[in-house]
Amino acid sequence: MISADAARAFSTALRRWFRRNSRALPWRETRDPYRVLVSELMLQQTQVSRVVDFYDRFLTRFPTLQKLADARPAHVMEAWEGLGYYARARNLHKLARHVTRDGADGTLPDHPDALVLLPGVGRYTAGAVASFAYERRASLVDTNVARVLARVFAPRLNPKRTRDLTQLWEIAESVLPRTGKAVWTHNQAVMELGALVCTARVKHCGKCPLARRCKSAER
């Protein structure tokens, strides 16, 4: 169990580092749930540099969920061409039609438990949309987050094992700040640290704001 003091120190250090070192990315400039969702689906299995090239073009062509829902499947796939993993585009189109169909209100829900029921939305994506669009206090664990949390708090855990990944989700929940606005920064910061500093190939412990608190830090 992680103490409240340790959780607070972890998040505070992370958010301070993020404010000084974060990359300027277009999806960080919006709280629109649809735009956040598009970015999260594009970022699955795809490098950030490639997504930047596609993100604005896709949203220019399909600026709203309704526009996307009204589009022909072939046109959606055409706009996605070059990103790969085309099931993401098909699921996004299904989702748009699902939330804009007769009787639906045309908006994405704000709670992870409701979001995860939508086509193509897993637990991570549900937490990301709830946190980044609605600033809800929602945890999320992707590859980068799992690696950071395991190295800092529980080096014995292997994110590739289902049981261990479940524990990492519990850790992610336990270290969240109290307010949704702080959680937005916290979640962005954990992912950013995993992408830039605590990478899979190299641990840049000398640059890491968590080195003093990390059980895996190279000292």
N, C-alpha and C positions, 0 to 999 in steps of 0.2 A: 504494500500500500504506500502511495506517495503522500507525504504530509502536505498540508495546506501551504506551509511556508515554502517547501521545495517547489510545489506547483506554481506558486506566485512568483518565485525568483526565476524559474524557467521561462515563464511567459513574459515577464517584464524584460528580461535580457533579450529575448527573441524579438519582441516588438520594437525595442530601442534599436537593435541592429537593423531591422527591416526598414525603419523610417530613414535610415542613413544609407542603405545599400541596395534597396530594391530596384529592380528593372522597371522602366516605364513601359507597360504593356496595355494595349487598348481595352482589354476586358476588365482591367482594374479601374477604369474610368467610368464605369457604368454600374447601376444597381438594377438595370432592367432584367427581369428573370429570363426572358427569351434570349437575350444577348449573352447572359452568363451561361445559360444552358448550351448554346451553340459553341461557345469557347471551350467548355468542359468536355463536350463530346469530341470536338476537333483535337483537343490535347491528348486524348487517349491514344496511346501507341504512336504519337507523332511529336516530333521536336517542336519547341516553341518557335524557332526561326521559320519553320515551314508554315505553321499555323498563322503567323502574322500576315503572311502573303495572301492567305485565303480568307481570313476572317472578315475583313471589310468588304471584299468583293461579294461574298456570300450574302452578307447582311444588306448590301446595296440592292441586290437582286430580290431578296426575300426579307424586307425590313420588319415584318411582324409575323406572328404565328398564323394569322389569318391568310396573309399572302402566301406563306409556305403551304398551308393546308390546301389552298386553291390551286396550287401548281401541279402540273403533271409530274408523275414520278420520274419520267425521263429527264425533265428539266432540272429536278433536284439532283439527280445523279450527275448530270452534266456539270452543274455548279460545284459538285464535290470532287469531280475528276482530278486526280493528281494527289489527293490526300490518302487514298487507299482505305482499307478496312471499310468497305462500302455499306456494311450492315449498319454502321453508325448513321449514315444518311437515310437509309430506309426506315430505321427506327425513329429518327427525328421527324420524318414526314408522317409516319403513323401517329406519333405523339401529337403533332400539330392538328391532325384531323380528329384525333380523339378529344382534345380539349376545346375544339371549336365546333363540334358536331351539334345537332339540334338538342337543346336542353342543357348544353354545357355553357359556362360563362366566358370561355375563351381565355382564361388566365391560368397560370401555373399555381398550384397550391404552395403554401409557404412552409409546410411542415414536412420533415424528411419521411415520416410514415406514410404520408399521402403521395409524395413525389416518387417514392420507390415503386409505387404501383403502376407508374406510367411506362409505356414501351421504351426499352433501351436505357432505363434509369436504374442504376444499381445503388448500393448503399453509399458509396463514395460520392457519386454524382448528386444524389439526393441531399447529402450533407453540404456539398459545395453550393448548390443552388440556394438552399435555405440560409446558409451562412453569408454568401457573397451577394445575393440579391436582396434578401429580406433581413439580413443582419440578425438572424436568430442564433441562439446559443446551441449550435449543432457541431458535433465532432465529425471529422473526416479522416480517413486513412487511405493514402495511395502508396505507391512504392517508395517515394521520397520520405513521406511522413513516417511510414513504418520503419525505415532504416534509421532515421534520426531518433525516434522514440526508443528503439531497441538499443542503439549504441549509448544513449544517454542514461537510460533507466534500467535496462534489462538485457545485457549482452548475450545472455544464454538463449534468448528467444530467437526463433527463426521465422521470419514473416511468411516463408513458404509453407510452413506447417499450419494447418487450419486452427488447431488448438492455440498455438502461439499467436496467430493473427487475432484471434478473439481477445486474448489478453492485451494486445497492443491497442485494440479499439477501446478497451476499458481504460488503459492509460491515457489515450487521447481524450477521452471524456473527462478524466480526473484532473487534467492540467488546463482545461479551458478556463478563461477568465469568466467573471460573473456576468458581464454585460455583452449583448450581441455586437455592439460596435467594436469593442475590444476583441471579440472573437473573430471578427472579419480580419483584423490585422494579424492576430495570432495564427489563424489558419493559413493565411497567405505567407506568413513568415516561416512557418515550419516547412512548407513546400519549397520556398525560395532557398532556405538554408540547405535542404537536401539536394537542390539542383545546382547550387553554386559552390558550396563549401563542404558539406558532409556528403560527398558524392560516393557512388558505388565503387568507383575505381580508386579514388584517393581521399583520405581524410585530411583535410587542411586544418588540423587542430590549432595551428598557430594563428589562424584567422577567425576561429570560431568563438562566438560570444558565450558559448556554453561549455567551453573547455574545462573550466574550474569545477563544473558540476557534473561532468560527463564520466561515466564509468569506463568508457572505452578510449578516452583521450590519450594520445601519445605525448607523454610529458618528458 
